[in-house]
Amino acid sequence: MDKLSKWLKSTVQGGDTAPLEAKKPENKPTNKPYKKPYKKPQKQQGSHGKNKPQQRGRKQPSTSRKPSFMPVHRNVLRVIPIGGLEEVGKNSMVLEYEEDILVIDMGFQFPEDEMLGVDYVVPDVKYLTERKDRIKAIVITHGHMDHIGGLPYVLPDLGFPDVYAPRLAAGLIERILGEHKMLKRVNLKVIDDKQVYRFGVFELEYFHVNHSIPDSKGLTVSTPDGSRIVHTGDFKFDFTPADGVPSDIGKITSIGKRGVNVLFSDSTNATKPGHTLSERVVAESLSSAIEDAEGRIVIASFSSLIGRIQQIIDFAAEHGRKVFFSGRSMIQNVEIARRLGFMRFTDSLVRPIQEVNNFAPNQVLVITTGSQGEPMAALSRMANDSHAQVKIQKGDTVVVSASPIMGNEMAVAFLVDKLARLGARVIHNAIMDIHTSGHGNQEDLKMMMSLVRPDHLVPIHGNYYMRSAHAELGRQMGLTDSNVHLMDNGNVIEVRKGAVSFKKEDIKVKYVVVDGHGVGDLGSQVLKDREAMAENGVVTILFKVRGKKMVGNPVVITNGFVYQKETEKIVAEIEREARKAFNDFHKTRPAGKTGDLERHIKSAVLGYIVRRLDRRPLVSPHMVRV
């Protein structure tokens, strides 16, 4: 019987276990998802068609915050980014004009390295939840997750407003809302970029842009006072795109001629000179790689690169190869794109991955996820020899048709090394042009400014150094310092009859995380505790207590803290310090509460461990009454 089991047995024999003192409930986030009862929506006539679901009359989710009186700003367009301006991801922007609110995009961001256990970070929508009855719609620019991924996590708090999106983005949104069992509660509408939309006082038009996913759009919004802004979404100018549909330069130029007060423009590649490489060049390189390969070909790519995937399928057909998809997101996105007409292929050409070993190596082409070295993605499983169907072997050619996202460089390098060790010939972007960005380089950004001819520029979508580089391009294009604005999330810009002012007012936005089924402010202490456990382990100290007195000695249990040979000595020292801290507390604070006692012991023991070992484990004392 181990030390803890003996201790617990003696505790139970000594009497019923119970807390020394009832603790006040702590305000911690719950991991249980909020479940809101579904009511079938009533139908009404809407401005964009019949039978539009009635959203405003529904019972809304209760929140702990009671909306305070919200002042309405008259005859002024207020623009408030709530995500995407201090990071690459969780893009979202709020437009507010008097009583009406329009939201552009609602994405998520992958967590930073220190956010242990966090799945995603989503925009902080507190400003919107307090004004949710004023939201006319959420409008989407394209189907990447950093623009749509936050929807299932914030829509319940916003009262399920209408969502408008391009056709492919709507298909992807339909899938993720279905996975979260809320599709029936959302009025999801497909937009037509030839139509003018009215959302309350806002007048909105979409225009087509090139990006790494088809059916991407920018948009222009005007208000009753004559103010007009342009939001580019993610864009580049590609005159030979994979889908054959270049950016709508004519419409962008036409919008510019009407007069644009502010251009909100993608900054992701603002530090890179020249024009972004065309997909035509990538297609030629991929075709060459497929033609030269003698054995099997495995091509790793982002699952959203629908145009590039279609080109690979076409090249495979030309060279007599069958195509096999691997990776959940790849299979799902291809199915959606094919159903909506963005991809075309026959069932005889594209076969299930389970059949891959039924064909000769020179007849096989696998398109897979995992270009970023993600440990559970299909390509990583192939490299680790754990993929159910594909075992990498000598003679295989592996093409990594992607550039490492910042922070993924080591993971990709490690993956490439493992593939090479298995005998594969590995081709990546440093060897030949097999990938290009979906974001415009400096000359693309200048071209957008030339077409739109804005009075003011606000660089968006990117970290500060990216947006700062974009601001410098604006100055080169003739804008003055006072007409270029570097905003952060929560800053406010106002446009009143064309006059633009940067407000000192800030809307408080913070990290809101998705952690399992829980959504909310995880709290810095939770993340600190996880970091302490990950880096230095856990020290748990158990006390048996009768009244105010300790019964026996405390029991110290460590996990991931010290090496086995050091454990006995260190544990004895920690027991001594814990016992001393317990006794000292009751001498100086005889009426002290359990929570204060545990905090005192934690501080004393942690201080000793830092002095003794220069380590900071998570120290967790607990009292049990006997």
C-alpha positions in Angstrom: 0.0 0.0 0.0 1.5 3.4 -1.0 1.9 6.4 1.2 -1.3 8.2 0.1 -3.4 5.1 0.4 -2.2 4.5 4.0 -2.9 8.1 4.9 -6.4 8.0 3.4 -7.2 4.7 5.2 -6.1 6.2 8.6 -8.2 9.3 7.9 -11.3 7.3 7.2 -10.8 5.1 10.2 -10.4 8.2 12.3 -13.8 9.7 11.3 -15.8 10.9 8.4 -13.8 13.1 6.0 -15.1 16.7 5.7 -13.6 20.1 4.9 -12.2 21.9 7.8 -14.3 24.9 6.9 -16.8 25.5 4.1 -15.1 27.7 1.5 -16.8 30.5 -0.3 -17.4 29.6 -3.9 -14.8 30.9 -6.2 -15.7 32.7 -9.4 -14.1 30.2 -11.8 -15.1 29.5 -15.4 -17.1 26.4 -15.9 -16.3 23.8 -18.5 -20.0 23.0 -19.1 -21.4 24.5 -22.3 -24.3 26.8 -22.0 -27.4 25.1 -23.4 -30.2 27.4 -24.4 -33.7 26.0 -25.1 -34.6 26.0 -28.7 -37.8 27.7 -29.8 -39.0 27.4 -33.4 -38.5 30.9 -35.0 -41.6 32.8 -36.1 -41.7 34.0 -39.7 -41.9 37.5 -40.9 -41.4 39.5 -44.1 -37.8 40.7 -44.3 -36.1 43.2 -46.5 -34.1 40.5 -48.3 -36.9 38.0 -48.9 -39.8 36.2 -47.3 -39.9 34.1 -44.2 -37.0 35.7 -42.6 -36.5 34.2 -39.1 -37.6 36.5 -36.3 -34.5 37.0 -34.1 -35.3 39.9 -31.9 -38.2 38.3 -30.1 -36.4 35.3 -28.9 -35.5 34.7 -25.3 -31.8 35.6 -25.0 -29.2 33.8 -22.9 -28.9 35.2 -19.5 -25.7 36.9 -18.5 -24.2 38.0 -15.2 -23.9 41.6 -16.7 -26.9 43.8 -16.7 -26.7 46.1 -19.7 -26.2 49.7 -18.5 -27.6 52.7 -20.4 -25.7 52.9 -23.6 -25.4 56.4 -25.1 -26.2 56.6 -28.8 -23.8 58.7 -30.9 -25.7 60.8 -33.5 -24.8 61.1 -37.1 -21.4 59.5 -36.7 -20.0 56.2 -37.9 -17.9 54.5 -35.2 -15.5 51.8 -36.2 -14.2 49.5 -33.5 -11.9 46.5 -34.2 -12.3 43.8 -31.5 -9.8 41.4 -33.0 -7.1 41.1 -35.7 -5.1 44.2 -35.0 -2.6 42.9 -32.4 -2.3 39.4 -33.8 -2.7 37.3 -36.9 -6.2 35.8 -36.3 -9.6 36.3 -34.6 -10.5 39.0 -37.1 -13.6 41.0 -36.2 -14.7 44.6 -36.6 -17.7 46.5 -35.3 -19.4 49.3 -37.2 -21.9 51.4 -35.3 -24.1 54.2 -36.5 -26.7 55.6 -34.1 -29.0 52.7 -33.2 -27.6 50.2 -35.7 -24.6 47.8 -35.5 -22.9 45.8 -38.3 -20.2 43.3 -37.5 -17.6 42.3 -40.1 -16.1 38.7 -39.6 -15.9 36.7 -36.4 -12.8 34.5 -36.4 -10.7 32.6 -34.0 -6.9 32.5 -33.3 -4.8 29.6 -32.3 -3.5 30.0 -28.7 -0.1 31.3 -27.9 2.6 28.9 -26.6 2.0 29.8 -23.0 -1.8 29.3 -23.2 -1.6 25.7 -22.1 -4.7 23.6 -22.6 -6.5 26.4 -24.5 -8.0 25.4 -27.8 -8.8 28.8 -29.4 -8.9 32.5 -28.7 -12.0 34.3 -29.9 -12.9 38.0 -30.0 -14.2 39.6 -26.8 -17.8 40.5 -27.6 -18.8 42.1 -24.3 -19.3 45.4 -26.1 -21.7 43.6 -28.5 -23.6 41.6 -25.9 -24.6 44.8 -24.1 -26.0 46.0 -27.4 -27.1 42.8 -29.0 -30.6 44.0 -29.9 -29.0 46.6 -32.2 -27.0 44.1 -34.3 -28.4 44.0 -37.8 -26.1 41.3 -39.1 -22.6 39.7 -39.1 -21.2 39.9 -42.6 -18.3 37.6 -43.6 -15.6 38.2 -46.1 -14.4 34.7 -46.7 -14.2 31.2 -45.3 -11.0 31.0 -43.4 -11.3 30.1 -39.7 -9.6 33.3 -38.6 -12.7 35.0 -40.0 -15.5 32.5 -39.3 -14.2 30.2 -36.6 -15.5 32.3 -33.7 -19.1 32.2 -34.8 -20.3 29.1 -32.8 -18.7 30.4 -29.6 -20.2 33.9 -29.7 -23.5 33.6 -31.5 -25.4 32.4 -28.4 -24.3 35.5 -26.4 -25.3 37.8 -29.3 -28.8 36.4 -29.6 -28.1 34.6 -32.9 -28.1 37.6 -35.4 -28.3 37.0 -39.1 -25.1 35.9 -40.8 -24.3 36.8 -44.4 -21.5 35.2 -46.3 -20.1 34.3 -49.7 -21.3 30.9 -51.0 -18.2 28.9 -50.1 -17.8 30.5 -46.7 -21.5 29.9 -46.0 -21.0 26.2 -46.8 -18.1 26.0 -44.3 -20.1 28.0 -41.7 -22.9 25.5 -42.2 -20.6 22.7 -41.3 -19.1 24.2 -38.1 -22.5 25.4 -36.9 -23.9 21.9 -37.6 -21.0 20.4 -35.5 -22.1 22.7 -32.6 -25.8 21.8 -33.1 -26.9 25.4 -33.7 -27.4 25.5 -37.4 -31.2 25.7 -37.0 -30.9 28.7 -34.8 -29.0 30.8 -37.3 -30.4 32.6 -40.3 -27.4 32.0 -42.7 -27.7 33.9 -46.0 -25.6 33.6 -49.1 -24.5 37.0 -50.6 -24.4 38.1 -54.2 -21.6 40.6 -54.9 -23.8 42.2 -57.6 -26.4 43.2 -55.0 -26.6 46.2 -52.7 -27.6 45.2 -49.2 -29.2 47.4 -46.5 -28.7 46.5 -42.9 -30.6 49.2 -41.0 -28.9 52.5 -41.9 -25.9 50.7 -43.5 -25.6 50.2 -47.2 -23.1 47.5 -48.1 -21.6 46.1 -51.4 -19.2 43.2 -51.8 -16.5 43.0 -54.4 -14.4 40.0 -55.4 -10.8 39.7 -54.4 -8.1 37.0 -54.8 -7.0 35.1 -51.8 -5.9 31.6 -51.0 -9.5 30.4 -50.7 -12.0 30.9 -53.5 -15.0 33.2 -53.2 -13.2 35.8 -51.1 -14.6 39.3 -50.9 -13.9 42.8 -49.8 -16.7 45.2 -49.0 -17.7 48.9 -48.9 -20.1 50.3 -46.3 -21.8 53.8 -46.5 -24.0 55.6 -44.0 -26.8 58.2 -44.3 -24.4 61.1 -43.7 -22.4 60.2 -46.8 -19.5 58.6 -45.1 -17.9 55.6 -46.8 -15.3 53.0 -45.8 -13.7 50.0 -47.6 -12.7 46.8 -45.8 -10.5 44.7 -48.1 -10.7 41.4 -46.2 -7.7 39.2 -47.0 -6.5 39.9 -50.5 -3.9 39.9 -53.2 -3.9 40.8 -56.9 -3.4 37.7 -59.0 -4.1 38.1 -62.7 -3.7 34.3 -63.3 -5.4 32.8 -60.3 -6.1 29.1 -59.8 -9.8 29.5 -60.2 -9.5 31.8 -63.2 -11.4 34.7 -61.5 -9.1 37.7 -60.9 -10.0 40.5 -58.4 -12.8 42.8 -59.6 -10.6 45.8 -60.3 -13.3 47.6 -62.2 -15.7 47.6 -59.2 -12.9 48.5 -56.8 -12.0 51.5 -59.1 -15.7 52.5 -59.3 -16.0 52.5 -55.5 -12.9 54.6 -55.3 -14.4 57.2 -57.6 -17.3 57.6 -55.3 -15.0 58.8 -52.6 -13.7 56.7 -49.7 -13.0 58.2 -46.3 -11.2 55.3 -44.8 -9.5 52.2 -46.2 -9.1 49.3 -43.8 -6.6 47.1 -45.5 -4.9 43.7 -45.0 -1.3 44.1 -43.6 -0.2 40.5 -43.3 2.6 40.7 -46.0 3.3 44.5 -45.7 7.0 43.8 -45.0 7.5 41.8 -48.2 8.6 43.7 -51.3 7.2 43.2 -54.8 4.0 41.4 -55.8 2.8 38.2 -54.3 3.7 35.2 -56.5 0.9 34.1 -58.8 -0.8 30.7 -58.4 0.1 30.1 -62.1 3.8 29.8 -61.1 3.0 27.5 -58.3 0.9 25.3 -60.6 3.8 25.0 -63.1 6.1 23.9 -60.3 3.6 21.4 -59.0 3.1 20.0 -62.5 6.8 19.6 -62.9 7.2 17.8 -59.6 4.3 15.4 -60.4 5.8 14.7 -63.9 9.3 14.0 -62.5 8.1 11.6 -59.7 8.5 7.9 -60.4 6.9 6.5 -57.3 4.0 7.6 -55.1 3.5 11.3 -54.6 2.2 12.8 -51.3 1.3 16.5 -51.4 0.7 18.4 -48.1 -1.3 21.6 -48.3 -3.8 23.7 -46.4 -7.2 22.2 -46.8 -8.7 25.6 -47.7 -6.5 26.0 -50.9 -9.4 24.7 -53.0 -8.1 26.2 -56.3 -4.6 24.6 -55.8 -6.1 21.3 -54.9 -8.2 21.4 -58.0 -5.1 22.0 -60.1 -3.3 19.1 -58.4 -6.3 16.8 -59.3 -6.1 18.0 -62.9 -2.4 17.3 -63.1 -2.9 13.8 -61.6 -5.4 13.0 -64.3 -3.0 14.2 -67.0 -0.3 11.8 -65.7 -2.5 8.8 -65.1 -2.6 8.9 -61.3 -5.5 8.3 -59.0 -6.1 10.9 -56.2 -6.6 10.0 -52.5 -7.4 12.5 -49.8 -6.2 12.2 -46.2 -7.1 14.3 -43.2 -10.5 15.2 -41.8 -10.5 18.9 -42.8 -9.2 18.1 -46.3 -12.0 15.6 -46.9 -14.7 17.9 -45.5 -13.6 21.0 -47.4 -13.3 19.1 -50.7 -16.8 17.7 -50.2 -18.3 21.1 -49.5 -16.4 22.8 -52.4 -17.5 20.0 -54.8 -21.1 20.2 -53.7 -21.1 24.0 -54.2 -19.4 23.8 -57.6 -16.0 25.1 -56.7 -14.4 21.8 -57.5 -15.0 19.2 -60.3 -13.7 15.7 -60.5 -15.1 12.2 -61.2 -15.5 9.4 -58.6 -13.3 7.2 -60.8 -10.4 9.7 -60.5 -10.7 10.4 -56.7 -10.8 7.3 -54.7 -11.2 6.6 -50.9 -7.8 6.5 -49.0 -8.6 2.9 -48.0 -7.9 1.8 -51.6 -4.5 3.5 -51.9 -2.6 0.3 -51.6 -4.6 -1.3 -54.5 -2.7 0.7 -57.1 0.9 0.7 -58.4 3.1 3.5 -56.9 3.3 5.4 -60.2 -0.6 5.6 -60.2 -0.9 7.1 -56.7 -1.2 10.8 -55.6 -2.2 11.5 -52.0 -3.3 15.0 -51.0 -3.1 15.5 -47.2 -3.2 17.8 -44.3 -0.2 18.4 -42.1 1.9 21.0 -43.9 2.6 22.8 -40.6 4.0 19.8 -38.8 0.8 19.5 -36.6 1.5 16.4 -34.5 -1.9 14.7 -35.1 -2.3 15.7 -38.8 -2.2 13.0 -41.5 1.3 13.8 -42.8 2.8 13.6 -39.3 1.2 10.2 -38.8 2.7 9.1 -42.1 6.1 10.3 -40.9 5.7 8.5 -37.6 4.6 5.3 -39.3 1.2 5.5 -37.6 -1.0 6.2 -40.6 -3.4 3.4 -41.2 -3.0 3.3 -45.0 0.1 5.2 -46.1 3.6 4.1 -45.0 6.3 6.4 -46.3 9.0 4.4 -48.1 12.0 4.8 -50.4 10.9 6.1 -53.8 8.1 8.3 -52.5 8.1 12.0 -53.3 6.6 14.3 -50.6 5.8 17.8 -51.6 5.1 20.3 -48.7 3.1 22.9 -50.6 3.0 25.5 -47.8 5.4 27.9 -46.0 5.7 27.5 -42.2 3.5 29.8 -40.3 5.4 31.9 -37.8 6.2 29.6 -34.8 5.9 26.4 -36.8 9.3 26.5 -38.4 10.9 23.9 -36.0 8.0 21.5 -36.3 8.1 21.6 -40.1 11.9 21.1 -40.2 11.6 18.1 -37.8 8.8 16.7 -40.0 10.9 17.1 -43.2 13.8 15.4 -41.5 11.7 12.4 -40.5 10.3 12.0 -44.0 13.8 12.1 -45.4 15.0 9.4 -43.0 12.2 7.2 -44.2 13.6 7.4 -47.7 11.3 10.0 -49.3 12.4 12.8 -51.6 11.1 15.9 -49.9 10.3 19.0 -52.0 9.5 22.3 -50.1 9.3 26.0 -50.9 13.0 26.6 -50.4 13.7 24.1 -53.3 11.1 25.3 -55.8 8.1 27.6 -56.0 5.4 25.2 -54.7 3.6 27.7 -52.5 2.5 31.3 -52.5 0.7 33.5 -50.0 -2.9 34.5 -50.2 -1.9 38.0 -48.9 -0.7 40.9 -51.0 2.9 42.0 -50.8 3.9 45.7 -50.8 3.1 46.4 -54.5 -0.4 44.7 -54.1 -1.1 47.0 -51.1 0.0 50.1 -53.1 -2.2 49.0 -56.0 -5.2 48.7 -53.6 -4.5 52.3 -52.4 -4.2 53.5 -55.9 -7.6 52.0 -56.9 -9.5 53.0 -53.8 -7.8 56.5 -53.3 -8.8 56.8 -49.6 -8.6 59.9 -47.5 -7.3 57.9 -44.6 -5.6 54.5 -44.2 -6.0 52.1 -41.3 -3.8 49.0 -41.6 -5.5 45.9 -40.2 -4.9 42.1 -40.0 -1.5 41.7 -38.4 0.9 42.4 -35.6 2.1 45.9 -35.0 5.3 45.6 -37.1 3.2 44.5 -40.1 0.7 47.3 -39.7 3.5 49.8 -39.2 5.2 48.7 -42.5 1.8 49.2 -44.2 1.5 52.6 -42.7 4.8 53.6 -44.2 3.6 52.4 -47.6 0.6 54.7 -47.1 2.9 57.7 -46.6 4.9 56.7 -49.7 1.6 56.9 -51.6 1.0 60.5 -50.5 -1.0 60.2 -47.3 0.1 62.4 -44.4 0.9 61.2 -40.9 -2.4 62.6 -39.7 -4.2 60.5 -42.3 -2.6 57.1 -41.4 -3.9 55.5 -38.2 -2.3 52.6 -36.3 -5.2 51.3 -34.2 -5.2 48.5 -31.7 -8.0 46.2 -30.7 -10.6 48.3 -28.8 -9.6 51.6 -30.3 -12.3 53.8 -31.8 -12.3 55.8 -35.1 -15.2 58.1 -35.9 -16.3 59.2 -39.4 -18.7 62.2 -39.4 -19.7 63.5 -42.8 -16.4 62.3 -44.2 -14.3 63.9 -41.4 -12.2 61.2 -39.6 -11.0 61.4 -36.0 -9.2 59.0 -33.8 -10.9 58.9 -30.4 -9.1 58.7 -27.1 -11.9 56.4 -25.9 -11.0 52.7 -25.7 -13.3 49.7 -25.6 -11.9 47.2 -23.2 -11.1 43.9 -25.0 -9.4 40.9 -23.4 -8.4 37.4 -24.3 -11.5 35.2 -24.4 -10.6 31.5 -24.7 -12.2 28.3 -25.8 -11.1 25.6 -23.3 -12.9 22.4 -24.0 -16.6 23.2 -23.8 -16.0 26.3 -21.8 -15.9 29.8 -23.3 -14.8 32.8 -21.4 -12.1 34.6 -19.5 -10.0 31.7 -18.3 -8.1 34.0 -15.9 -4.4 34.6 -15.7 -4.0 32.5 -12.6 -5.4 29.4 -14.3 -2.8 29.8 -17.1 -0.1 30.5 -14.5 -1.0 27.3 -12.7 -0.9 25.3 -15.9 2.5 26.8 -16.8 3.9 26.0 -13.3 2.7 22.4 -13.6 4.1 22.0 -17.1 7.5 23.4 -16.2 8.1 22.5 -12.6 5.5 19.9 -11.6 3.0 19.7 -8.7 3.5 19.5 -4.9 0.4 18.4 -3.1 0.4 18.7 0.7 -2.4 16.9 2.7 -3.1 17.7 6.4 -5.4 15.8 8.8 -6.9 18.3 11.2 -9.0 18.0 14.3 -10.3 21.4 15.4 -7.3 23.7 15.0 -4.7 21.0 15.6 -2.8 18.9 13.1 -3.2 15.1 13.5 0.1 13.3 12.7 2.3 14.7 10.0 1.4 16.2 6.6 1.7 14.0 3.6 3.6 15.4 0.6 2.9 14.0 -2.9 4.9 15.2 -5.9 4.4 14.8 -9.6 6.9 15.8 -12.2 8.8 17.8 -9.5 12.2 16.2 -8.7 14.1 13.1 -9.8 13.5 9.9 -7.9 16.8 9.8 -6.2 16.2 13.2 -4.7 12.6 12.7 -3.7 12.9 11.3 -0.2 15.2 14.0 1.1 13.3 16.9 -0.5 9.9 15.6 0.6 11.1 15.4 4.2 12.2 19.0 4.0 8.9 20.1 2.5 7.0 18.2 5.3 9.0 20.1 7.9 8.3 23.5 6.3 4.6 22.7 5.9 4.3 21.7 9.5 6.1 24.8 10.6 3.9 27.1 8.5 0.8 25.4 9.9 1.9 26.0 13.5 3.1 29.5 12.9 -0.2 30.5 11.3 -2.3 29.3 14.3 0.1 31.0 16.8 -0.3 34.4 15.0 -3.8 34.0 13.7 -5.8 31.6 15.9 -9.1 32.7 14.3 -7.8 32.5 10.8 -9.9 30.8 8.1 -9.0 27.7 6.1 -8.4 29.6 2.9 -6.0 32.0 4.6 -4.2 29.0 6.2 -3.7 27.2 2.9 -2.5 30.4 1.2 0.0 30.9 4.0 1.3 27.3 3.7 1.5 27.6 0.0 3.6 30.8 0.2 5.9 29.5 2.8 6.5 26.1 1.1 7.0 27.7 -2.3 9.4 30.3 -0.9 11.4 27.4 0.6 11.5 25.4 -2.7 12.6 28.5 -4.6 15.5 29.1 -2.2 16.4 25.5 -2.0 16.0 24.3 -5.6 15.4 27.5 -7.7 12.1 25.9 -9.0 8.5 27.1 -8.9 6.1 24.1 -8.9 2.4 24.4 -8.3 2.0 24.0 -4.5 -1.4 22.9 -3.4 -2.2 22.4 0.3 -5.4 20.7 1.4 -7.1 20.3 4.9 -9.2 17.3 5.8 -11.1 17.2 9.2 -11.0 13.9 11.2 
